[in-house]
Amino acid sequence: MSEVLARVLLASASPRRLQLLQSLGVTVEATPSGYDEPPYGHLSPGALASHHAAEKLAAVLQRGIGGAPVVAADTVVDVDGEVLGKPRDRADAVRMLQRLSGRSHLVHTAFVVARCDGAGRE
């Protein structure tokens, strides 16, 4: 018999990620990780997304919230191998959108899932 999930913790404040999980009929509790997402220029864009997702998950699991699975994700925009991070302000957002306009780019999204036993262990 398969286990029915009572709730899932989302290690994010993203309204879109919350909506996506809820659209699956899952009860979701947004639990932002507080992870800062430093750039790590030595990582490829895909590896950076994976690293950030894993760090977000670890930050939430360290709180020792037991029982519920935790879902963490990160998305990185890649233009010619360069990562476009979160814009600092409106002007930076406009600059990024102008850079993306009319050209191809890649979007890497990484997801990680784990369940904490309540004592901080996966």
Secondary structure, 3 states (H helix, E strand, C coil): CCCCCCCEEECCCCHHHHHHHHCCCCCEEECCCCCCCCCCCCCCHHHHHHHHHHHHHHHHHCCCCCCCEEEEEEEEEEECCEEECCCCCHHHHHHHHHHHCCCCCEEEEEEEEEECCCCCCC
